[in-house]
Amino acid sequence: MKQKTIVLAMLLALITASLCVPNASAAVVEPSLTIHGTVTKDVTNFSDLFAYEDEDGDNVTLDGYNTRSNYNITFDAYDIEHTDPFLNESIALAEKSDGPSVSSDWFLMRDTNNIRYILATAEIESFEAYYTSTRIMSIADTFFDRNSYFTIGGKLLSTFGTSLRMEIYFKTLDEGGEDHYFGFILADNIASESIEITDMNFDSDSYADDLTIQIPYFGNNATIYQFSCATLEDMLSVSNTKITGTRYMAYIANGTDATEIGDTMKVTFRAAQMSQPLKLNDIIVNKTDTFTMPNIAVSSNVEKIADAVIPFSKTISPEKHYNADDLTIKYDFDYSLVDDDALSISGTIANLPRGDFEWTNFTRLAVDTALITSTLTGTHYAALSGIAAGTLHTISATVECSASVYDEILAGAGMVFWSVDTILDWFYGGLAFIASIIGFGGLYWGAKQRGAKTARANAAR
């Protein structure tokens, strides 16, 4: 029983000592700085949207950049590069046919984003021409099955006329060697999408064993369309196995008005064969020109998305300077934005929340040495809109604190510090600890003496 009493007394002494040790208080929210803006860049690493190849050819990432919450990434469907085969690169050997009074050229090109496309140009050579057209039949030798997909794209670059028509047809062979054409017509006089089985007048037979998909075309936007080979086979009731050619055609009419010599049409085409459907965030890319989404998750057949516009935020860590004499803390936020030919940054602004302080606590606020003297309201200060890339900027804020707030900030920073309050706390805590040790010794000595006295009494009996 006596031993239990001693142990209980020791525990009470320890609890008493711990109550005298200073407790950590809630962290003070300090002024901070976040840069908001948009970066336009190619996305090739879909696990890190801010990774890129810099102008020196090195793989780097925009350190500290994060996608901005509640803001969407935007890009054009025409700027998606496929990993699967591009159809067709053999236009140098293609058979070309032009309309009346037209001089045309066809080129295999790569755009500024290094994505391949076919360019058709046609120039009027006569005043009497009311329309112009040009087409080529290129050579192909590509096998496919019902699990394959085809994607096509068309875009008008320049024109003089009032009516546009673009065609992409694939010439296929079935298992018996019969030819079939399936393809797409994009025209501004098509009111709604349709699909029909027909007989194309440029194939080798007179059977209705070809397939045409008609798609409305509006303005100068690019149009992207995907098609499943399973649908093709099911509609035609044949098993197509091979593509032997691709037929591209561009046509522009000028109504009842005669054209002028030198009027030029320019149209681009893209066509690719894919082993699986092209998807973004599990959505099939189809009949779409522009995407707006909070993130990018792609199927494995995407090599690159060029010129994606990504809203970003970047938090800047300050350098702090403490002044115990007047209880002030100076925050220096130094930052610059990446200057590289591989990307561009725009729409930037530096956002400075005041934290738990009032603006009256700010004894000095400067942006690149220019003092902010206007009356500040609200919880944030927005500075430096349109920040130039590659330029070092500094926002400096000096904040006056109370003694307790100053000590809490220092403690949160893990710095050793002393103040009147904390010295007294530790002093009394130390006294309590010493008293507990003395109490332990006294209790132990008293118990030992009582035990010895009892032993002597028992021996005397």
C-alpha positions as CSV (number, residue, x, y, z in Angstrom):
1,M,0.0,0.0,0.0
2,K,2.8,2.4,0.9
3,Q,4.6,1.7,-2.4
4,K,1.4,2.6,-4.4
5,T,1.1,5.8,-2.4
6,I,4.7,6.7,-3.4
7,V,4.1,6.0,-7.1
8,L,0.9,8.1,-7.1
9,A,2.7,11.0,-5.5
10,M,5.4,10.8,-8.1
11,L,2.8,10.9,-11.0
12,L,1.1,13.9,-9.4
13,A,4.4,15.7,-9.2
14,L,5.1,15.1,-12.9
15,I,1.7,16.3,-14.0
16,T,2.1,19.4,-11.9
17,A,5.4,20.1,-13.6
18,S,4.1,19.6,-17.1
19,L,1.2,22.0,-16.5
20,C,3.8,24.7,-15.9
21,V,5.5,24.2,-19.3
22,P,4.4,26.7,-22.0
23,N,1.8,25.3,-24.5
24,A,2.0,25.8,-28.3
25,S,-0.7,28.2,-29.6
26,A,-2.4,28.2,-33.0
27,A,-0.1,29.2,-35.9
28,V,-0.4,32.7,-37.1
29,V,-1.3,33.1,-40.8
30,E,1.4,35.3,-42.3
31,P,1.4,37.3,-45.5
32,S,2.1,35.1,-48.6
33,L,2.5,35.6,-52.3
34,T,1.1,33.5,-55.2
35,I,1.6,34.1,-58.9
36,H,-1.4,33.4,-61.1
37,G,-1.3,33.3,-64.9
38,T,-1.5,31.0,-68.0
39,V,1.3,29.1,-69.7
40,T,1.0,28.0,-73.3
41,K,3.1,25.0,-74.1
42,D,3.2,21.6,-75.7
43,V,2.2,18.7,-73.4
44,T,4.1,15.5,-74.0
45,N,4.3,14.2,-70.4
46,F,0.8,13.7,-69.3
47,S,1.8,12.9,-65.7
48,D,3.5,16.3,-65.5
49,L,1.7,19.0,-67.5
50,F,4.5,21.4,-66.7
51,A,7.3,19.3,-68.2
52,Y,8.8,20.5,-71.5
53,E,11.9,20.4,-73.7
54,D,13.7,23.7,-73.3
55,E,15.4,25.6,-76.1
56,D,18.6,23.7,-75.4
57,G,16.9,20.4,-75.9
58,D,16.9,19.4,-72.2
59,N,13.9,17.9,-70.5
60,V,12.9,20.2,-67.6
61,T,9.8,21.1,-65.6
62,L,8.4,24.3,-64.3
63,D,9.3,23.9,-60.7
64,G,6.6,24.8,-58.2
65,Y,3.9,25.4,-60.8
66,N,0.5,23.8,-60.2
67,T,-2.7,23.8,-62.2
68,R,-5.1,26.4,-60.9
69,S,-8.2,25.1,-59.1
70,N,-11.5,25.8,-60.7
71,Y,-9.9,26.9,-64.0
72,N,-9.9,24.9,-67.3
73,I,-7.1,23.9,-69.7
74,T,-8.0,24.7,-73.3
75,F,-6.5,23.5,-76.6
76,D,-7.6,22.8,-80.2
77,A,-8.4,19.2,-81.3
78,Y,-6.4,19.9,-84.4
79,D,-3.3,20.3,-82.3
80,I,-3.4,16.7,-81.1
81,E,-0.5,14.6,-82.6
82,H,-1.2,10.8,-82.9
83,T,1.4,8.1,-82.3
84,D,-0.3,5.9,-84.8
85,P,0.5,5.9,-88.6
86,F,-0.2,9.1,-90.5
87,L,-2.0,8.5,-93.8
88,N,-0.5,9.1,-96.3
89,E,3.1,10.3,-96.8
90,S,3.3,9.2,-100.4
91,I,1.7,12.3,-102.0
92,A,4.8,12.8,-104.1
93,L,3.7,9.8,-106.2
94,A,0.0,10.7,-106.1
95,E,-2.2,11.2,-109.1
96,K,-3.5,14.8,-109.3
97,S,-6.5,16.2,-111.0
98,D,-7.6,19.8,-111.2
99,G,-10.8,21.7,-112.2
100,P,-10.8,24.2,-115.1
101,S,-8.5,27.2,-115.1
102,V,-6.8,26.1,-111.9
103,S,-3.1,25.6,-111.0
104,S,-2.6,23.5,-107.8
105,D,0.1,22.1,-105.6
106,W,0.0,19.5,-102.8
107,F,2.6,19.3,-100.1
108,L,3.4,17.1,-97.1
109,M,4.1,19.6,-94.4
110,R,4.8,20.0,-90.7
111,D,3.3,22.9,-88.9
112,T,5.1,25.1,-86.3
113,N,4.2,22.4,-83.7
114,N,6.0,19.8,-85.8
115,I,2.7,18.0,-86.5
116,R,2.3,16.5,-90.0
117,Y,-0.4,17.5,-92.4
118,I,-1.2,17.7,-96.1
119,L,-1.6,21.1,-97.7
120,A,-3.6,21.7,-100.9
121,T,-3.3,25.0,-102.7
122,A,-5.2,26.1,-105.8
123,E,-4.9,29.3,-107.7
124,I,-7.3,30.7,-110.3
125,E,-5.8,31.3,-113.8
126,S,-8.9,32.6,-115.6
127,F,-11.6,35.3,-115.2
128,E,-14.3,32.9,-116.3
129,A,-13.8,30.4,-113.5
130,Y,-16.7,30.3,-111.0
131,Y,-15.2,27.6,-108.9
132,T,-12.0,25.8,-108.3
133,S,-11.2,22.3,-107.3
134,T,-8.2,20.0,-106.9
135,R,-7.8,16.4,-105.8
136,I,-5.2,13.7,-105.5
137,M,-5.2,10.0,-105.1
138,S,-2.3,8.9,-103.0
139,I,-0.8,5.4,-102.6
140,A,-1.2,3.4,-99.4
141,D,-0.4,-0.1,-98.2
142,T,-1.8,-0.4,-94.7
143,F,-3.6,-3.4,-93.1
144,F,-6.3,-3.0,-90.5
145,D,-9.1,-4.9,-88.8
146,R,-12.5,-4.2,-87.2
147,N,-10.8,-3.1,-84.0
148,S,-9.1,-0.2,-85.8
149,Y,-10.2,3.5,-85.8
150,F,-9.6,6.2,-88.3
151,T,-9.4,9.9,-87.5
152,I,-9.6,12.7,-90.1
153,G,-9.3,16.5,-89.9
154,G,-9.7,19.3,-92.2
155,K,-9.2,23.1,-91.9
156,L,-9.6,26.0,-94.3
157,L,-6.6,28.4,-94.2
158,S,-7.7,30.9,-96.8
159,T,-10.3,31.3,-99.5
160,F,-12.1,33.7,-101.8
161,G,-15.4,31.8,-102.4
162,T,-18.7,31.4,-100.7
163,S,-19.0,27.6,-100.6
164,L,-16.5,25.1,-99.3
165,R,-16.3,21.3,-99.7
166,M,-13.5,19.0,-98.5
167,E,-13.4,15.2,-99.0
168,I,-11.3,12.4,-97.6
169,Y,-12.0,8.9,-98.9
170,F,-10.1,5.7,-98.1
171,K,-9.9,3.0,-100.7
172,T,-10.1,-0.4,-99.1
173,L,-10.0,-4.0,-100.2
174,D,-12.1,-6.7,-98.6
175,E,-11.0,-10.4,-98.2
176,G,-12.1,-11.2,-101.7
177,G,-10.2,-8.3,-103.3
178,E,-13.2,-6.1,-104.1
179,D,-12.7,-2.4,-103.5
180,H,-14.8,-0.2,-101.3
181,Y,-14.6,3.5,-100.5
182,F,-15.5,4.9,-97.2
183,G,-15.0,8.5,-96.4
184,F,-16.0,11.9,-95.2
185,I,-17.5,15.0,-96.8
186,L,-17.1,18.3,-94.9
187,A,-19.2,21.1,-96.4
188,D,-20.7,24.4,-95.3
189,N,-24.0,23.6,-97.1
190,I,-24.6,20.4,-95.1
191,A,-27.2,21.0,-92.5
192,S,-26.8,18.0,-90.3
193,E,-24.6,14.9,-90.1
194,S,-25.6,11.8,-92.0
195,I,-24.2,8.4,-93.0
196,E,-25.3,6.5,-96.1
197,I,-24.4,3.5,-98.2
198,T,-23.9,4.5,-101.8
199,D,-22.0,3.8,-105.0
200,M,-19.1,6.2,-105.5
201,N,-18.6,7.1,-109.2
202,F,-14.9,6.8,-109.0
203,D,-14.7,3.2,-107.8
204,S,-14.3,0.1,-110.1
205,D,-17.9,-1.1,-110.0
206,S,-21.5,0.0,-109.9
207,Y,-22.5,-1.6,-106.7
208,A,-23.8,0.3,-103.6
209,D,-20.9,-0.9,-101.5
210,D,-19.3,2.3,-100.4
211,L,-19.9,4.5,-97.4
212,T,-20.1,8.3,-97.1
213,I,-20.3,10.3,-93.9
214,Q,-21.5,13.9,-94.4
215,I,-20.4,16.5,-91.7
216,P,-21.4,20.2,-91.5
217,Y,-18.4,22.5,-91.7
218,F,-18.6,26.0,-90.1
219,G,-16.2,28.9,-90.6
220,N,-12.5,28.4,-90.4
221,N,-12.5,26.0,-87.5
222,A,-10.8,22.6,-87.8
223,T,-13.1,19.6,-87.8
224,I,-12.0,16.3,-86.2
225,Y,-13.9,13.1,-86.8
226,Q,-13.3,9.5,-85.7
227,F,-14.8,6.4,-87.3
228,S,-14.8,2.7,-86.1
229,C,-13.9,0.1,-88.7
230,A,-16.4,-2.2,-86.9
231,T,-19.2,0.1,-88.0
232,L,-17.9,0.1,-91.5
233,E,-17.8,-3.7,-91.7
234,D,-21.2,-4.0,-90.1
235,M,-22.9,-1.5,-92.5
236,L,-21.3,-3.0,-95.6
237,S,-21.4,-6.6,-94.4
238,V,-17.9,-7.2,-95.6
239,S,-14.5,-7.7,-93.9
240,N,-12.1,-5.0,-95.1
241,T,-8.5,-5.8,-94.5
242,K,-6.4,-3.2,-96.3
243,I,-6.2,0.4,-97.4
244,T,-4.6,0.9,-100.8
245,G,-5.1,4.6,-101.3
246,T,-6.5,7.9,-99.9
247,R,-8.4,10.4,-102.0
248,Y,-8.3,14.0,-100.9
249,M,-10.4,16.7,-102.6
250,A,-10.9,20.4,-102.0
251,Y,-13.6,22.4,-103.8
252,I,-14.6,26.1,-103.6
253,A,-17.4,27.8,-105.5
254,N,-17.9,31.5,-105.9
255,G,-21.7,31.5,-106.6
256,T,-22.6,33.5,-109.7
257,D,-19.6,35.9,-109.3
258,A,-16.6,35.2,-111.5
259,T,-13.3,34.8,-109.7
260,E,-10.3,36.9,-110.2
261,I,-6.9,35.7,-111.5
262,G,-4.7,35.0,-108.5
263,D,-7.5,34.1,-106.1
264,T,-6.1,31.2,-104.0
265,M,-7.6,28.5,-101.9
266,K,-5.6,26.7,-99.1
267,V,-6.8,23.7,-97.2
268,T,-5.1,21.3,-94.8
269,F,-5.9,17.6,-94.3
270,R,-4.9,15.1,-91.6
271,A,-5.7,11.4,-91.5
272,A,-4.4,8.7,-89.2
273,Q,-5.1,5.0,-88.5
274,M,-5.3,4.1,-84.8
275,S,-5.4,0.8,-82.9
276,Q,-7.8,2.2,-80.4
277,P,-10.1,5.2,-80.1
278,L,-8.6,8.6,-79.4
279,K,-9.8,9.6,-75.9
280,L,-9.3,12.6,-73.6
281,N,-10.5,12.1,-70.0
282,D,-12.3,9.0,-71.2
283,I,-14.3,11.0,-73.7
284,I,-13.9,10.1,-77.4
285,V,-12.5,12.9,-79.5
286,N,-15.1,13.4,-82.2
287,K,-16.7,16.3,-84.1
288,T,-14.9,18.7,-81.8
289,D,-12.7,21.7,-82.5
290,T,-11.8,23.0,-79.0
291,F,-11.5,21.3,-75.6
292,T,-12.0,22.9,-72.2
293,M,-11.2,20.7,-69.2
294,P,-9.7,20.9,-65.7
295,N,-7.1,18.3,-66.4
296,I,-5.7,16.1,-69.3
297,A,-5.8,12.3,-69.2
298,V,-5.2,10.8,-72.7
299,S,-5.3,7.4,-74.4
300,S,-2.0,5.8,-75.3
301,N,-2.2,6.8,-78.9
302,V,-1.5,10.5,-78.3
303,E,2.0,11.7,-78.8
304,K,1.5,15.4,-78.0
305,I,-1.0,18.1,-77.5
306,A,0.4,21.3,-78.9
307,D,-0.2,24.8,-77.6
308,A,-2.3,23.8,-74.6
309,V,-3.2,26.9,-72.5
310,I,-2.8,25.9,-68.8
311,P,-3.9,28.2,-65.9
312,F,-1.3,28.0,-63.2
313,S,-0.5,29.1,-59.7
314,K,3.0,29.3,-58.1
315,T,3.6,30.1,-54.4
316,I,6.6,32.1,-53.6
317,S,8.5,31.5,-50.3
318,P,9.7,34.7,-48.7
319,E,13.0,35.6,-47.1
320,K,12.2,36.9,-43.6
321,H,14.1,39.5,-41.5
322,Y,13.2,39.7,-37.8
323,N,13.6,42.9,-35.7
324,A,13.0,42.2,-32.0
325,D,13.6,45.9,-31.0
326,D,10.4,47.2,-32.7
327,L,8.7,43.8,-33.1
328,T,8.6,43.9,-37.0
329,I,9.1,41.2,-39.6
330,K,10.1,42.0,-43.1
331,Y,9.0,39.7,-45.9
332,D,10.9,39.8,-49.2
333,F,9.3,37.8,-52.0
334,D,11.7,37.5,-55.0
335,Y,10.5,35.8,-58.1
336,S,10.8,35.7,-61.9
337,L,9.0,33.7,-64.6
338,V,10.7,31.3,-67.0
339,D,11.8,32.9,-70.3
340,D,12.1,30.1,-72.9
341,D,11.2,29.8,-76.5
342,A,9.4,26.5,-75.8
343,L,6.6,28.2,-73.9
344,S,4.9,31.5,-73.3
345,I,3.4,32.9,-70.1
346,S,0.7,35.5,-70.1
347,G,-2.2,37.0,-68.0
348,T,0.0,37.0,-64.9
349,I,-0.7,38.7,-61.6
350,A,1.0,38.6,-58.2
351,N,-1.5,38.1,-55.3
352,L,-0.6,39.0,-51.8
353,P,-3.0,38.0,-49.0
354,R,-2.5,39.8,-45.7
355,G,-3.1,36.7,-43.5
356,D,-4.1,37.4,-39.9
357,F,-2.9,41.0,-40.0
358,E,-4.7,44.1,-40.8
359,W,-3.4,46.5,-43.5
360,T,-2.7,49.0,-40.7
361,N,0.0,46.5,-39.4
362,F,1.9,47.0,-42.7
363,T,4.4,49.8,-42.0
364,R,5.9,49.4,-45.5
365,L,4.8,47.7,-48.8
366,A,6.8,48.1,-51.9
367,V,6.8,46.5,-55.4
368,D,10.2,46.6,-57.1
369,T,11.2,49.5,-54.7
370,A,8.0,51.5,-55.6
371,L,6.2,52.2,-52.4
372,I,2.4,51.4,-52.2
373,T,0.9,54.5,-50.5
374,S,-2.7,54.0,-51.4
375,T,-5.3,52.8,-48.9
376,L,-5.6,49.0,-49.1
377,T,-8.9,47.2,-48.5
378,G,-10.0,43.6,-48.5
379,T,-8.0,40.6,-47.7
380,H,-5.6,40.5,-50.8
381,Y,-3.4,42.9,-52.7
382,A,-3.0,42.3,-56.4
383,A,0.2,43.6,-57.9
384,L,2.3,43.4,-61.1
385,S,-0.3,42.4,-63.7
386,G,1.4,41.4,-66.9
387,I,4.7,40.2,-65.4
388,A,7.5,40.0,-67.9
389,A,9.2,36.6,-68.3
390,G,12.8,36.5,-67.3
391,T,12.7,39.7,-65.2
392,L,13.4,39.5,-61.4
393,H,10.7,41.2,-59.3
394,T,10.6,41.8,-55.5
395,I,7.6,42.5,-53.3
396,S,8.6,43.7,-49.9
397,A,6.3,43.9,-46.9
398,T,7.1,45.0,-43.3
399,V,4.6,44.0,-40.7
400,E,4.4,45.2,-37.1
401,C,3.3,42.6,-34.5
402,S,2.3,42.3,-30.9
403,A,4.8,40.6,-28.6
404,S,2.8,37.4,-28.4
405,V,2.3,37.2,-32.2
406,Y,5.9,37.9,-32.8
407,D,6.9,35.1,-30.5
408,E,4.4,32.7,-32.1
409,I,5.8,33.4,-35.5
410,L,9.4,32.8,-34.3
411,A,8.3,29.6,-32.6
412,G,6.6,28.4,-35.7
413,A,9.8,29.1,-37.7
414,G,11.7,26.8,-35.2
415,M,13.9,29.6,-34.0
416,V,15.3,29.9,-30.4
417,F,14.0,33.1,-28.8
418,W,13.4,34.7,-25.4
419,S,10.8,37.1,-24.2
420,V,9.6,38.2,-20.7
421,D,6.6,35.8,-20.9
422,T,8.5,32.8,-22.0
423,I,11.4,33.3,-19.5
424,L,8.9,33.4,-16.7
425,D,7.1,30.3,-18.0
426,W,10.3,28.3,-18.2
427,F,11.5,29.7,-14.8
428,Y,8.4,28.5,-13.0
429,G,8.4,25.3,-14.9
430,G,11.9,24.7,-13.8
431,L,11.0,25.4,-10.2
432,A,8.1,22.9,-10.4
433,F,10.5,20.3,-11.8
434,I,13.0,20.8,-9.1
435,A,10.2,20.7,-6.5
436,S,9.0,17.4,-7.9
437,I,12.5,15.9,-7.6
438,I,12.8,17.0,-4.0
439,G,9.3,15.7,-3.4
440,F,10.3,12.3,-4.8
441,G,13.3,12.2,-2.5
442,G,11.3,13.2,0.5
443,L,8.6,10.7,-0.1
444,Y,11.2,7.9,-0.6
445,W,13.2,8.9,2.5
446,G,10.1,9.1,4.7
447,A,8.9,5.7,3.4
448,K,12.2,4.2,4.1
449,Q,12.3,5.6,7.7
450,R,8.9,4.3,8.4
451,G,9.8,0.9,7.1
452,A,12.9,0.7,9.3
453,K,11.0,1.8,12.4
454,T,8.4,-0.9,11.8
455,A,11.1,-3.5,11.3
456,R,12.8,-2.5,14.6
457,A,9.4,-2.7,16.5
458,N,8.8,-6.2,15.1
459,A,12.3,-7.3,16.1
460,A,11.7,-6.0,19.7
461,R,8.7,-8.3,20.1
